[in-house]
Amino acid sequence: MLYEDDFEFEEQPADVRDRPIPGKSGGGRNGGGTRRRHDPRPSQSAPRDRQDLPDEAKPAHDFLAELLERMGAGPIDIEYIARPEGEYLEVTGPNLGMLIGRHGNTLEALNLVFNNVLNAGVRNNRRYFTIDAEGYRAGRAEQLKNLALATLERCVRERSPQKLEPMLPSERKIVHLALADSEVVRTESEGEEPERRVVIFPR
């Protein structure tokens, strides 16, 4: 079951957190349990196939370009990428360390401010974008999808609900979408911010 708050960036707590994702230690590129340090190379698990910028996404593209220029992010390029979990604005450039921040916290905070300003005063047809830098958040999304699938298997095997660690709204959305079409489990969010989490139930 998808809950509206999992799609609203306004619900994200003011002190943007960095929660490690539990998983098999030593498994996968990130060891499963901790967030990876930024690698300036594009994420291998999330290919960046450049797509034409839709007309309706141009205001967001132009706004982000102006915002990053004012932040002094240096020479950048912004690509539009549509992925299953949403629309991405992928930023590339030589000096993106300050944009990403420690464990991606600056990027997460920027995304919150960007979407709130973009949708200010808009009641219908709100549009949310994920700002990424050199595939950092795309790699995080892949990690969350893998976590969702692994937890699905455990949920079915043990025939009991499985609680994930507390996550940001944007992260819970990825988990919900990863399992939305499953015929063997369903997902719900429970708890209050900043401890709100996804629970996976067997059907």
FIMARMAR-527278 format. One record per residue: x, y, z of N, C-alpha, C in turn. Coordinates in steps of 0.02 Angstrom, whole numbers, plus 50000, padded with zeros to 5 digits. Layout:
% FIMARMAR-527278
XYZXYZXYZ...
END
This chain:
% FIMARMAR-527278
500434994050000500005000050000500455006250000500315010849957500715016849951500385022449991500775025750032500525031250072500765037850044500325042750045500475049150014501105052350044501205051450110501775054750140502435052050114502425046150085503045043350057503225046649991502785050849966502925054249903502995061849913502935064149975502955071249989503615073050021504025076749986504675078650012504605083550070504025087050076503935091650132503965088050199503815081450199503795077550261504505075750285504995076750243505675074850261505915078950321506215075750372506425079450431506945084750415506925090050456507365095750442508095093750447508255089550496508955087450502509055081250459509235082450397509285076950349509775071750375509525065550381509915060250412510265055950360510755052050385511085047150343511035040450379510585036250357510485029850389510835024350349511225020150381511525014450345510985009550326511075006150271510605001050250510854994350274510444990650312510674984050335510714979250277511144974350283511194969450230511754964650246511934960450199512464955550210513134959150209513504958450263514164961650264514614958550212514944962850175515394960550124515054958950059514374959450058514014957749997513904963849955514064963449892513944969049846514484974249851514414979449812514924984549806515004988549870514454989349908514484993649966514514989950032514604983250029514624979550091513944978850123513414981550093512734980550116512544984850175513004986550221512804989750282512964997050287513404999650247513595006650252513565009950185513455016450188513405020250126514095021350097514155020650032514815021050001515055028249999515715028949998516005035449987515925037149914515895043649899515775045749831516335043749785516165040449731516625038749678516465043149619516925047149594516765051849540516565048449476516665041949471516465038549410515725037049410515385036949352514675035449350514545028549379513965027749412513775021349441513685016149387514005010349397513955005049348513285001549350512945001849408512304998349415511725002549389511835008949376511305013249352511545016949290511495014049232511765017049171511435023749157511835028349132511585035049118511455035649043510855033449022510675034248952510335040948944510665045348907510415052148900509755052148862509295056248886508635056648856508475063848840508025064648792507805071448774507435074548833507545080948844507215084448898506495086148878505985083348913505295085048897505155092348910504695095148871504535102248879504305103848950503915099248980503655100549046504195100149101504775097449084505325097149133505825102849125505745106849073506215112249060506245117449116505665119449146505705124349201506125121649259506065115249275506455112349329507195112249311507345110449249508035110349225508355117249230507995122249206508265129049206508345131749278507855130149321507895132349390508495129349425508615122849414509185119549445509845122449419509875123849355510485126749326510635133549358510125137649367510215144149399510415143449472510095138749506510235137649577510965135449587511185130749546511875128249553512385133649534512215137849486512665143349468512745148149526512195149649561512225154149618512605150949676512595144349680512965140749732513705140349717513895142149655514595141849636514845134749624514395130649596514565123549584515065122749527515205128149491515695127749437515375125349372515775123849322515495121549257515145114849267514515114549246514125108449255513715106949192513475100849189513015098849137512445095249173511835096249151511255093149182510895088849131510835082449145510485077749101509815075849133509315074749090508665072349113508645064749102508485061049155508445053749150507805051449185507375047949148506775045049177506915037849197506835036449262506935029649288506275027249318506215020649331505585018049358505375021449423505865023549465505675026549528505555034049523505645037049464505515044149457505975047549407505885054149402506275058249356506905060949390507465059949357508115062249384508375068149344508695072649378509105077849347509825076349368510205073449323510875071149338511385076649323511745078649374512235083949369512925080849361513295083149311513985080949302514435087049299515055086249321515525091849322516145089849360516665093949356517305092249387517345093349462516895097449490516955099349561516295098549597516075092349607515425091049635515455088749708516055088549737516105086349806515685090649853515695097249844515315101649888514565100849877514365098649818513655097749803513395091349837513815086249839513605079849868513625080249944514165082849972514225083350044514385076650076514475076750141514645070650178514065065650176514205059750150513705054450144513095056650103513175061750060512625063950018512125068450052512275070850113511785074850150511635081550117512145084750088512025091050054511565090049994511675084749957511265083249899510545081849919510445078349974509775076849999509415083350019509775087750055509475094050076509305098450016509765098649967509635102549907509015100049871508925093449869508355090549836507705092749870507705092849936507125094949974506935102249959507435106649963507305113749950507075114849878507405111449831507255112149760506525110349746506295104549769505615102349755505095106549791505255108849851504775113149887504675119749851505225122749827505175129049790504825127849723505005122449689504725121049623503965120149627503715117349682503005115949688502635120749733502965126249752502645131149795502025133949761501455133749795500835136349768500485131849718500775126149702500475121449654500035116549693499395116249676498935111649711498845105149674498835105449609498735099349568499345098249523499445092049505499985090249459500675092449483500795091449547501465092849573501955088049540502555090549531503065086549496503705086549538503945080649554504535079949596505105076849556505695079549566506295077249532506805075049584507215070349564507785068349606508415071349576508745075549614509375078449592509925073549610510325071749560510875067049572511525070349548512075067749573512735070149553513185064249541513385063349479513835057949460513575051049482512905050149480512615043649495512585041849568512715046549614512735045049685512065042349710511525045949696510865043849721510595037949681510775037349618510555031649579510855025249608511475025649630511785019849663511425018149727511225023149765510845022149826510175018849811509855020949757509215018049738509285010649721509825008949686509945001949669510044997849732510395000649781510504997149844509844995949880509405000949879508755000149912508324994949876508354994849810507964989749774508204982749791508864981849795509134975349812508924973449883508914978349928508694977049996507964974849997507544978349958506834976749955506724969549931507074967549879507004960749852507254955449901507804956849935508074952149983507584951350042507284956950063506814956650119506164953250098505964954050036505384950350010505494942850018506074940449999506214933350004506194930950077506464935050122506454933250193505744933250220505344938150198504644938650220504254932550199504344930350137503984924450112504244918150147504894917750156505194911750187504974911050259504964916450297504794916250368504054917250381503684919450330502964920650335502794925350393503184930650398503074935550450503274942450424502964947850452503144954650430503874956250444504164960150399504864962150406504914969750408505214972350461505294979650468505974981750443505994986850402506624989650380506834995350427507444997450420507695003050460507325009450441507275014250487506975020750469507325023850409506925026750364507195029650302506875036350289507195040150246506915046350222506315044850176505855049550168505275048350123505475046350052505995049550025506205047949957506465040749953506765038350007507025031450008506455026450017505965028150059505395023550068505005022850002504965028249965504625027949901504935022649855505595022349854505945017549811505775010449831505755009149897505585002449921504865000649903504405005349915503705004149898503625002349824503945006249781503885005049709504204998549687504744996649720505094990549702504654984449713504194984949762503774979149779503034980249762502884985749728502184987549715501804982249675502144978749630501804973849587501854966649614502124965949673502204959149700501524956049718501464949749703500854946049720500924942249786501514942449816501624938549877501734942949939501874949349929501954953849987501614960549973501504964350026501264971150021501684975450068501704981950056502104986350097501684991850128501864993850188501564999550222502115003450257501975009750271502425013750313502115014550382502525014350433502275015150500502755019450540502505022450594502915026550638502895033850619503215037850659503255045050649503965047050632504025052350592504685054950576505035057150640505685056050647506135053450595506225045850598505775042350632505835035050640505345031250596505065034550546504575031250503504935026250458504635020250449504975014950414504475011050371504745007050325504335002550283504294995850317503684993050317503574986250342503314982150283503604976250273503404971850219503014965950249502394965150224501954959950250501844954550198501804948150219501604942850172500874943550155500674942150094499974942450076499614936050097
END
